[in-house]
Amino acid sequence: MGLVKMDEKLHEHVRRASAVMCRSIKAQAEFWMKIGRLAEANPTMAFTDIVRLQFEDASVGPETDAA
């Protein structure tokens, strides 16, 4: 665990996204770093495919409103 320095503008983007996604600022930054790392390692994969694989790896499915 450690500190990550970022400029004020990026921090503001993380803060706003964290509020929308109901995550802490730290959790939002970690999510973006993880997805970015996976996107760099798999340049032909779409964002939605990367997220879907993360759901599968965690043995959960995305929630639906099929009620």
N, C-alpha and C positions, 0 to 999 in steps of 0.2 A: 504494500500500500504506500502511496506517496502523494505528493502534491503535483499538480499540473498547472503551469502558468499559462494564462491565455489573455489576450487583449480584452479591453472593456467591451468592445462591440460584439465579439464572439460570446463573452459571458452573458451579455444582454440577450442574445439569440437563444442561448441555452436556458436562461431563466424563463423567457417567454414560452419556449417549447415545453419546458417542464411543467408549467402551469396548465397548458392545454392537455398534455398527456398524463396529468395527475401523477407525475414522478417528482422526486426530489431533484434539485439541480445536479447533484452528484450522480444520481441514477440516470438522468438524461444524458449527461456527458459520457458516462460509461457506455450507454446504449449506442450513441453515435460513434464512439471509438471502436466498439466491437463490430458494428455493421460496416464501418469504413474499412477496418482491417480485413473483414471477410470479402468485401467488394474488391479490394486490391488483390486479394489472393485468388478471386474468382471473377475476372473481368467480364466474362460472357454472361454472368448471371444477373437477372433483374433484381431490384430491391425486394419485390414481393416474393420472389423465389428464395432469397436469402432469409427473409423473415419466416417464411413457411418452414424452411428447414430447421430454423431455431425452435419453432413450435414443436416440430417432430422430435428433435433432439431432447426437448424437455418433456416429452410424452404428454403434451397437451394440444388441444386444438383451438383455433381462434373461435371466439364467442360469436354466436349468431343470434338474431332476434326472430327466429323461426317459431313464433308462438301462435 
